Amino acid sequence: MQQYIALLRGINVSGQKKIKMADLVSHCEELGFQEVSTYIQSGNILFKSSTQDESKLANLLQDKIKQAYGFEVPVLVINKAQLAIVFNELPFENIDVANEGNKVLISFLNTMPETEKLNHLLSYVKPPEKLVASQKVIYLNCPNGYGKTKLSNNFIESKLKVIATTRNLKTIEKLINLSQ
């Protein structure tokens, strides 16, 4: 059994796409996922599965949500080892997660963006902000706060033409700890 983390995009935000976490756990168990738990209301699911294909797991969960609620929710699934690598490869030095973890964000992308689109996205970074792309991950440091940057999840998606879901560093660290 492999430990996975499913990251749902855009649920329970401003009263949109409401899903109760207890119901989400039940749906995951119906899919055969084991040891299912959630972290906060924004769609972070920890589970174990013998299936080794993250995209297959994501599609199963997306289809289940569509069937149960009638709306689509993009889902990205990552195994715990990959999540730890993403966290450990943070390109910003001397980040104190406890104090700055809500100003450092990681966007997980469903596919590699085109280099041209990524270069265009970089033109929107305004100092002291920093943005670093690595594989299917965008690292964003917003010292003035995420609420003050133009580089929101929706903006990143629109510029890169990919599906993205973003979590702050505190959430990523908590998910890693919960997956141990």
Secondary structure as UniProt FT lines:
FT   STRAND          2..8
FT   TURN            14..15
FT   HELIX           21..30
FT   TURN            31..32
FT   STRAND          34..39
FT   TURN            40..43
FT   STRAND          44..49
FT   HELIX           54..69
FT   STRAND          75..79
FT   HELIX           80..88
FT   HELIX           97..100
FT   TURN            101..103
FT   STRAND          104..109
FT   HELIX           115..122
FT   TURN            123..124
FT   TURN            127..128
FT   STRAND          130..134
FT   TURN            135..136
FT   STRAND          137..141
FT   TURN            143..144
FT   HELIX           146..148
FT   HELIX           153..160
FT   STRAND          164..168
FT   HELIX           169..178
//
